[in-house]
Amino acid sequence: MSVWIHRRPENEVAAEIAAARGPLAGLRLAVKDNVDVAGMPTTAGCPEFAYTPDRDAAAVAALRAAGAVVVGKTNLDQFATGLVGTRSPYGAVPNALRPEFVSGGSSSGSAAAVALGEADIAIGTDTAGSGRVPAAFHGIVGIKPTVGVVGTRGVVPACRSYDCVTVFAADLQLADRAMEAMAAGAPDRPWPSAVALAAPPEPVVAVFDSLAGLDPVWQDAFDRTVAALRERGARIVTVDPEPFLAAARLLYDGALVAERYSAVGEFVDAHADSVDPTVGAIIRGARDIPAHRLVSDLADLERLRARAMDSLRGAHALLAPTAPIHPTIAEVRADPVGVNSKVGTYTNFCNLFDLCAVAVPAGTAGPAQFGVTVFARAFEDAVALDIATLVRNGDKGFPDPVEEAWPLRSAPVRELVVFGAHLRGQPLEHQLTGLGARWAGPVHTAPRYRLGALDTVPPKPAVTRCADGEAGVSIAGERWLLSPAALGDFLSALPAPMQLGSVELDDGTWTTAFGCDPAAAATAKDISDYGGWKPALAAGAV
């Protein structure tokens, strides 16, 4: 198969795997050949364009620092222009499961390498769906993060404003670990102080009220996915697809394609015989677009984005089929532009609207792999990951331990320890989940505290630290993670006599936690001997 453009000698790879250290130690990494690997040619799918960089791209460097070992550089639609995986002088990349069908592109070789077991993880890029479509066609996972949270240094640009570095893996957990490493590199865009760190226990998920171009068998597969998501606790709402699809058309049919000419247009003009005819026609066609058209299309895009985001008000995510069809290589050769455009129906709008996305397998549709994509707002990558997990295996939220969710290692995070009505399953939990807080497991205080029950509705805990020489106990609580802005909002709404302060945990660390005004705590019913709020509730003491 034409998966690889450059492959490192097996003995070199084996030696590096044996010596690897770090959280990704020994994992085999495939790199799309528009992303730099030091000492290996970068072709972007065009031999005449090739150059040999002297340092890794930011994403490659981050993965290598975590222990991953580069196996080689993978084939792609030339200059990352395509969603089919056939536009390459190195040959079309067949689908790993059904060779007469396309692999999907432009990250064709990267997805196929993972699906074939020739790599454990793979770097792709995504401007219009290149990190999601090949994942769907191969039954693997593709994570497309918020634009800019993984640095694009060392990536040959396609449309610089919308390009993302993405990752492929066989399952969500491995893709998450790889994303954690990549996002720890040099980002192009800082995380904001206000960001949701989790989907709520019963998320609201939007779906389009009609799905143009979707084969009836694929429609049935999508309907089954939606029904299963509803059974797992999600509330499903419908939205009009029109502003999303109109924006998708702007990416290639409008003036936004001028960014592709800006990236590699001069090379394409000077090396016409070296460029795939379809790729060349797309890039050269953008050369003479007048500036006023680009300004007009950008204004149209903003209007469409406002309409689309307004339609998603109240929803935590949008769910759509990753692609409406899986074409054969012959079908693409017969109509290379038309089929490619149809494949991108439900992917092109994503980066234009500044959404993050997670593409996951959702069973089969006839003999084909069927995949869906969960979209969420910019920087709500943890929300998309949670709901993708819900789609994939029925877990409500990301599996414990919560630290496995990669955005928590990159976004600004604050801790809050709670002891009573804000515990998971208790009546005020919604005040935390409504702020995008994420449950992070049980904790215990040092044995220096007393626990009381205040006579409020609902009852609230009064946790106070004992003075030296006074008898105290270890109190059970739970840790939640919030963004700094969410913690500030929570504190500003906190009613008297509750307050936030510092509490010592049983491992000797201190963290932010619920406390209580000492005067009010003196009136509380002492339930310290139960060791925690939930045991006291179970015993009827609260």
Legacy VTK file of the C-alpha trace (Angstrom):
# vtk DataFile Version 3.0
C-alpha trace
ASCII
DATASET POLYDATA
POINTS 542 float
0.000 0.000 0.000
1.090 3.593 -0.672
0.828 4.587 2.993
4.411 5.758 3.492
6.491 8.344 1.662
9.557 7.904 3.886
10.129 5.003 6.286
12.931 4.905 8.844
15.109 1.781 9.026
13.575 -0.783 11.354
16.761 -1.216 13.384
16.867 2.536 14.161
13.232 2.527 15.214
13.699 -0.596 17.350
16.714 0.924 19.128
14.812 4.131 19.920
11.801 2.172 21.181
14.044 0.178 23.532
15.563 3.384 24.935
12.341 5.437 25.082
11.173 7.006 28.343
8.093 8.992 29.223
4.295 8.632 29.229
4.263 7.570 25.554
7.419 5.472 25.785
7.839 3.209 22.788
4.666 4.165 20.959
5.200 4.155 17.203
4.403 7.542 15.634
3.496 8.172 11.990
3.785 11.786 10.798
1.860 13.286 7.896
4.381 14.500 5.342
3.412 18.160 5.569
4.725 18.175 9.160
8.462 18.488 9.779
10.609 15.731 11.259
14.237 16.749 11.678
16.487 15.071 9.130
13.643 13.639 7.039
12.352 15.290 3.841
9.052 17.151 3.983
7.304 16.844 0.612
3.692 17.853 1.302
2.916 15.198 -1.302
5.033 16.887 -3.998
8.613 15.599 -4.562
9.745 18.827 -6.222
8.641 20.823 -3.168
10.757 18.743 -0.793
13.088 20.227 1.801
14.845 18.687 4.796
14.238 20.524 8.088
16.819 20.680 10.832
14.281 20.561 13.663
11.002 18.872 14.437
7.647 20.581 14.168
6.326 21.629 17.573
3.854 18.728 17.708
6.468 16.147 16.727
8.943 17.511 19.267
6.315 17.314 22.024
5.412 13.700 21.208
9.047 12.673 20.997
9.738 14.331 24.331
6.967 12.153 25.778
8.639 8.997 24.456
6.962 8.396 21.093
9.223 7.156 18.296
8.832 8.346 14.705
8.404 5.452 12.259
8.156 7.534 9.105
6.348 10.141 7.021
2.954 9.311 5.527
1.243 9.973 2.210
-1.389 12.681 1.824
-3.510 14.579 -0.645
-0.962 16.958 -2.140
-0.545 20.191 -0.153
-3.299 18.874 2.152
-5.851 19.788 -0.516
-8.506 17.083 -0.516
-10.621 14.777 1.614
-10.188 11.612 -0.417
-6.537 10.467 -0.264
-6.122 10.019 -4.029
-4.401 13.286 -5.015
-0.778 12.232 -4.623
2.057 11.390 -7.015
3.008 8.672 -4.536
-0.259 6.921 -5.357
-3.769 6.835 -3.962
-3.978 5.443 -0.432
-6.629 2.696 -0.422
-8.851 2.153 2.547
-7.182 -0.283 4.936
-10.395 -2.291 5.355
-11.881 -2.110 1.842
-9.101 -1.420 -0.688
-11.406 -0.429 -3.529
-12.651 2.484 -1.412
-10.819 5.706 -0.562
-8.873 6.132 2.643
-10.155 9.647 3.167
-7.816 12.596 3.213
-5.908 14.622 3.256
-4.326 12.721 6.187
-4.725 9.474 4.288
-1.497 7.668 5.121
-1.585 8.622 8.798
-5.037 7.132 9.357
-4.233 4.041 7.294
-0.984 3.464 9.231
-2.938 3.320 12.490
-5.711 1.172 11.025
-3.145 -1.283 9.618
-1.295 -1.510 12.940
1.878 -0.010 11.447
1.746 2.884 13.920
0.144 3.306 17.342
-0.565 7.013 16.943
-0.322 9.365 13.989
-0.179 13.075 13.357
-2.577 14.521 10.812
-3.655 18.012 9.930
-7.176 19.317 9.540
-8.436 22.381 7.687
-11.690 21.088 6.246
-11.959 17.618 7.799
-8.638 15.949 7.030
-8.226 14.788 10.632
-11.760 13.430 10.871
-12.840 11.917 7.532
-9.990 9.341 7.374
-10.738 8.382 10.968
-14.367 7.682 10.095
-13.493 5.634 7.024
-11.085 3.459 9.037
-13.091 3.014 12.245
-10.556 4.838 14.418
-10.520 8.011 16.537
-9.500 11.447 15.292
-9.197 14.418 17.667
-9.250 17.888 16.087
-8.558 20.355 18.881
-9.478 24.009 19.066
-7.515 25.952 16.468
-4.165 26.990 17.905
-3.975 24.935 21.089
-1.441 22.689 19.335
1.265 24.785 17.719
1.588 24.754 13.920
5.293 25.645 13.771
6.870 23.287 11.274
3.618 22.562 9.388
3.332 23.419 5.692
0.263 25.694 5.679
-2.858 24.942 3.682
-5.149 27.709 4.989
-3.117 29.260 7.763
-6.104 30.769 9.617
-7.864 27.417 9.927
-5.136 24.737 9.983
-4.983 22.368 12.971
-2.613 19.593 13.980
-4.627 16.480 14.851
-4.052 12.980 16.136
-5.259 9.488 15.164
-5.387 6.450 17.435
-7.324 3.220 17.731
-9.252 4.388 20.819
-10.125 7.510 22.764
-7.812 6.846 25.686
-4.707 6.574 23.520
-5.722 9.569 21.401
-6.229 11.521 24.630
-2.728 10.666 25.879
-1.203 11.771 22.594
-3.182 15.009 22.570
-2.024 15.739 26.114
1.573 15.529 24.959
1.036 17.604 21.802
-0.835 20.332 23.647
2.025 20.608 26.135
4.245 21.922 23.354
4.293 25.502 22.080
0.670 26.549 21.419
-0.243 29.304 18.983
-3.145 30.468 21.122
-3.529 30.741 24.910
-6.385 29.138 26.809
-8.906 31.608 28.278
-9.622 31.854 32.003
-13.281 30.945 31.422
-13.732 27.495 29.927
-15.942 24.470 30.578
-13.845 21.540 31.785
-16.551 18.876 31.513
-19.898 18.031 30.018
-22.706 17.848 32.569
-24.108 14.444 33.616
-27.061 14.866 31.221
-25.734 16.918 28.306
-27.867 18.634 25.692
-26.745 17.461 22.255
-27.936 19.107 19.050
-28.419 17.244 15.777
-29.407 18.607 12.376
-33.104 18.348 11.607
-32.242 17.003 8.132
-29.131 15.344 6.729
-28.697 16.116 3.049
-26.951 13.492 0.948
-26.895 10.818 3.626
-27.409 7.299 2.293
-30.505 5.640 3.885
-28.342 2.898 5.429
-26.091 5.569 6.950
-29.156 7.475 8.136
-30.271 4.365 10.015
-26.820 4.068 11.591
-26.914 7.700 12.676
-30.428 7.342 14.090
-29.263 4.355 16.154
-26.363 6.403 17.501
-28.672 9.250 18.506
-31.127 6.847 20.148
-28.318 5.232 22.157
-27.049 8.636 23.240
-30.534 9.530 24.466
-30.732 6.275 26.425
-27.433 7.153 28.107
-28.830 10.383 29.508
-28.390 12.996 26.789
-31.218 15.335 25.797
-31.445 15.653 22.024
-32.512 18.870 20.293
-32.634 19.687 16.578
-31.164 22.636 14.685
-31.316 23.911 11.103
-28.213 22.825 9.136
-28.439 25.668 6.611
-25.972 28.166 8.155
-23.463 25.354 8.772
-23.685 24.066 5.203
-23.579 27.566 3.720
-20.347 28.249 5.602
-18.929 24.917 4.445
-19.434 25.959 0.826
-17.506 29.179 1.409
-14.312 27.274 2.182
-13.792 26.134 -1.414
-16.482 27.818 -3.502
-15.797 31.289 -2.105
-12.834 33.617 -1.717
-11.478 31.909 1.436
-9.576 29.566 -0.858
-7.226 32.517 -1.454
-5.398 31.348 1.669
-4.344 28.221 -0.209
-2.787 30.319 -2.950
-1.045 32.445 -0.347
0.470 29.288 1.155
1.901 27.537 -1.913
0.548 29.370 -4.955
3.871 30.688 -6.239
5.332 27.190 -6.161
2.301 25.793 -7.982
2.585 28.461 -10.697
6.269 27.733 -11.192
5.967 23.914 -11.172
2.695 23.213 -12.949
3.852 19.833 -14.271
4.700 18.665 -10.735
1.303 19.390 -9.241
-1.745 17.134 -9.196
-4.182 18.547 -11.785
-7.094 18.826 -9.343
-4.956 20.385 -6.623
-3.398 22.773 -9.113
-6.769 23.879 -10.441
-8.034 24.618 -6.912
-4.949 26.597 -5.881
-4.434 28.462 -9.162
-8.129 29.303 -9.257
-7.636 31.392 -6.115
-4.831 33.512 -7.580
-6.915 36.309 -9.058
-9.720 36.541 -6.495
-10.197 40.262 -5.767
-9.688 41.471 -2.216
-13.219 42.823 -1.976
-14.617 39.311 -2.474
-12.525 37.986 0.389
-13.715 40.817 2.644
-17.312 40.131 1.628
-17.016 36.384 2.232
-15.442 36.928 5.642
-18.395 39.153 6.562
-20.795 36.474 5.316
-18.924 33.905 7.364
-19.324 35.973 10.534
-23.062 36.296 9.920
-23.410 32.566 9.333
-21.367 31.803 12.431
-23.589 34.067 14.548
-26.694 32.301 13.256
-25.220 28.861 13.813
-24.008 29.605 17.330
-27.354 31.156 18.214
-29.076 27.945 17.105
-26.793 25.998 19.466
-27.634 28.174 22.451
-28.392 25.853 25.362
-26.692 22.860 23.727
-23.365 21.542 24.937
-22.393 19.935 21.633
-23.442 19.169 18.087
-23.447 15.612 16.712
-23.285 14.855 12.985
-22.196 12.057 10.675
-18.529 12.590 9.912
-19.177 12.021 6.216
-22.386 11.317 4.268
-20.820 8.759 1.888
-17.758 6.522 1.508
-16.825 6.653 -2.187
-14.729 4.205 -4.161
-11.443 5.233 -5.719
-13.088 4.838 -9.141
-15.914 7.195 -8.181
-13.438 9.845 -7.093
-11.438 9.510 -10.301
-14.625 9.968 -12.332
-15.631 13.143 -10.455
-12.723 14.313 -8.279
-14.184 17.669 -7.246
-17.853 16.768 -6.873
-17.289 13.642 -4.773
-14.700 15.383 -2.598
-17.140 18.227 -1.922
-19.857 15.808 -0.905
-17.500 14.008 1.497
-16.873 17.337 3.269
-20.540 18.230 3.756
-20.411 17.870 7.560
-16.762 18.750 8.179
-15.940 21.973 6.298
-17.732 24.354 8.666
-15.875 23.221 11.792
-12.719 25.326 11.718
-14.486 28.250 10.058
-16.759 28.427 13.120
-13.854 27.902 15.533
-15.196 24.608 16.865
-13.279 21.692 18.312
-14.219 18.159 17.306
-13.766 14.485 18.153
-14.489 11.869 15.477
-15.310 8.398 16.794
-16.493 5.101 15.315
-20.211 4.420 15.640
-20.530 0.912 14.321
-21.099 -0.003 10.696
-23.499 0.940 7.938
-23.762 -2.105 5.732
-20.173 -3.150 4.960
-18.790 0.336 5.678
-17.347 1.745 8.864
-19.630 4.491 10.147
-18.371 7.410 12.174
-19.810 10.448 13.883
-18.246 13.687 15.039
-18.933 15.576 18.255
-18.438 19.329 17.864
-18.115 21.780 20.753
-17.284 25.453 21.124
-13.723 26.737 21.058
-11.720 25.596 24.101
-14.511 23.245 25.207
-12.421 20.294 24.033
-13.085 18.473 27.312
-16.835 18.713 26.658
-16.423 17.221 23.185
-14.260 14.463 24.635
-16.833 13.612 27.321
-19.712 13.376 24.866
-17.613 11.398 22.391
-16.935 8.968 25.243
-20.654 8.795 25.906
-21.227 7.995 22.228
-18.441 5.466 22.114
-18.949 3.316 25.175
-21.796 4.658 27.272
-19.740 6.153 30.087
-21.254 9.311 31.539
-18.275 11.575 31.351
-14.666 10.656 30.814
-13.498 7.532 32.650
-11.842 8.015 36.035
-9.226 9.077 36.807
-10.396 12.406 35.480
-6.828 13.591 34.883
-6.807 11.465 31.729
-8.749 14.200 29.890
-6.049 16.087 27.992
-7.430 19.669 28.235
-7.008 19.556 32.019
-3.239 19.475 31.495
-3.293 22.561 29.247
-6.135 24.827 30.340
-5.924 26.930 33.540
-7.519 24.839 36.309
-8.455 25.511 39.930
-9.392 22.974 42.600
-12.348 23.104 44.934
-13.040 20.540 47.662
-16.662 20.173 48.772
-18.151 18.329 51.744
-21.952 18.396 51.593
-24.729 19.483 49.260
-22.278 19.947 46.351
-21.049 16.340 46.465
-21.779 14.265 43.392
-25.417 13.178 43.461
-26.386 15.805 46.044
-28.933 18.613 45.458
-26.474 21.432 44.712
-24.146 19.479 42.419
-25.758 21.321 39.481
-24.220 24.581 40.673
-20.824 23.114 39.814
-21.698 21.151 36.693
-23.493 24.218 35.361
-20.167 26.050 35.493
-18.406 23.314 33.539
-16.728 21.878 36.639
-15.287 18.380 36.500
-15.467 15.802 39.274
-11.950 14.699 40.232
-12.527 12.028 42.840
-12.766 11.585 46.617
-10.421 13.191 49.141
-10.036 13.258 52.919
-8.902 16.086 55.132
-6.140 15.819 57.668
-7.518 14.651 61.082
-7.810 18.227 62.296
-11.436 19.091 61.483
-15.020 18.934 62.759
-18.101 18.543 60.562
-21.464 20.039 61.380
-24.865 20.187 59.640
-26.413 23.647 59.304
-30.188 23.992 59.598
-30.670 25.295 56.051
-32.630 24.168 52.981
-30.997 22.053 51.772
-28.787 21.318 54.782
-25.210 22.499 54.306
-21.943 21.369 55.920
-20.008 23.389 58.452
-16.349 22.356 58.287
-14.071 23.970 60.851
-10.447 23.401 61.771
-9.728 22.427 65.345
-7.445 24.469 67.501
-4.215 22.883 68.677
-4.968 20.304 71.352
-8.605 19.846 70.284
-9.807 16.477 68.997
-10.451 16.399 65.257
-11.289 13.807 62.620
-10.587 13.260 58.936
-13.581 14.401 56.866
-14.491 12.811 53.522
-14.994 15.206 50.630
-14.702 15.407 46.859
-12.412 17.381 44.595
-13.818 19.341 41.647
-11.869 21.170 38.930
-13.024 24.526 37.556
-11.655 27.289 35.384
-10.497 30.389 37.285
-13.479 32.406 36.040
-15.919 29.668 37.057
-14.454 29.537 40.556
-14.829 33.308 40.801
-18.463 33.114 39.691
-19.106 30.358 42.220
-17.573 32.357 45.031
-19.504 35.507 44.146
-22.803 33.609 44.419
-21.947 31.804 47.652
-24.547 32.588 50.357
-23.649 33.360 53.972
-22.557 31.745 56.214
-20.690 29.611 53.656
-17.222 30.714 52.581
-14.206 29.429 50.741
-10.849 29.012 52.405
-7.937 26.608 52.590
-8.135 23.101 53.960
-5.368 20.625 54.725
-5.714 17.197 53.112
-4.493 13.934 54.548
-1.455 13.976 52.253
-0.300 17.253 53.792
-1.265 19.472 50.843
-3.569 22.474 51.111
-6.314 23.392 48.669
-9.362 25.627 48.292
-12.416 24.202 50.019
-15.735 24.987 51.633
-15.644 26.475 55.089
-18.172 28.124 57.337
-18.392 31.268 59.432
-17.322 30.196 62.975
-20.380 31.771 64.603
-22.751 29.817 62.349
-20.704 26.647 62.737
-21.155 26.861 66.505
-24.921 26.387 66.022
-24.551 23.382 63.681
-25.349 19.813 64.647
-22.055 17.965 65.093
-21.854 14.924 62.798
-18.080 14.521 62.840
-18.177 10.945 64.081
-19.716 9.808 60.787
-16.581 10.930 58.950
-18.439 12.570 56.102
-21.714 13.945 54.777
-22.901 10.895 52.865
-22.454 8.453 55.785
-24.326 10.912 57.987
-27.142 11.094 55.422
-27.287 7.300 55.217
-27.597 7.118 59.000
-30.366 9.716 59.067
-28.228 12.175 61.043
-28.808 14.986 58.506
LINES 1 543
542 0 1 2 3 4 5 6 7 8 9 10 11 12 13 14 15 16 17 18 19 20 21 22 23 24 25 26 27 28 29 30 31 32 33 34 35 36 37 38 39 40 41 42 43 44 45 46 47 48 49 50 51 52 53 54 55 56 57 58 59 60 61 62 63 64 65 66 67 68 69 70 71 72 73 74 75 76 77 78 79 80 81 82 83 84 85 86 87 88 89 90 91 92 93 94 95 96 97 98 99 100 101 102 103 104 105 106 107 108 109 110 111 112 113 114 115 116 117 118 119 120 121 122 123 124 125 126 127 128 129 130 131 132 133 134 135 136 137 138 139 140 141 142 143 144 145 146 147 148 149 150 151 152 153 154 155 156 157 158 159 160 161 162 163 164 165 166 167 168 169 170 171 172 173 174 175 176 177 178 179 180 181 182 183 184 185 186 187 188 189 190 191 192 193 194 195 196 197 198 199 200 201 202 203 204 205 206 207 208 209 210 211 212 213 214 215 216 217 218 219 220 221 222 223 224 225 226 227 228 229 230 231 232 233 234 235 236 237 238 239 240 241 242 243 244 245 246 247 248 249 250 251 252 253 254 255 256 257 258 259 260 261 262 263 264 265 266 267 268 269 270 271 272 273 274 275 276 277 278 279 280 281 282 283 284 285 286 287 288 289 290 291 292 293 294 295 296 297 298 299 300 301 302 303 304 305 306 307 308 309 310 311 312 313 314 315 316 317 318 319 320 321 322 323 324 325 326 327 328 329 330 331 332 333 334 335 336 337 338 339 340 341 342 343 344 345 346 347 348 349 350 351 352 353 354 355 356 357 358 359 360 361 362 363 364 365 366 367 368 369 370 371 372 373 374 375 376 377 378 379 380 381 382 383 384 385 386 387 388 389 390 391 392 393 394 395 396 397 398 399 400 401 402 403 404 405 406 407 408 409 410 411 412 413 414 415 416 417 418 419 420 421 422 423 424 425 426 427 428 429 430 431 432 433 434 435 436 437 438 439 440 441 442 443 444 445 446 447 448 449 450 451 452 453 454 455 456 457 458 459 460 461 462 463 464 465 466 467 468 469 470 471 472 473 474 475 476 477 478 479 480 481 482 483 484 485 486 487 488 489 490 491 492 493 494 495 496 497 498 499 500 501 502 503 504 505 506 507 508 509 510 511 512 513 514 515 516 517 518 519 520 521 522 523 524 525 526 527 528 529 530 531 532 533 534 535 536 537 538 539 540 541
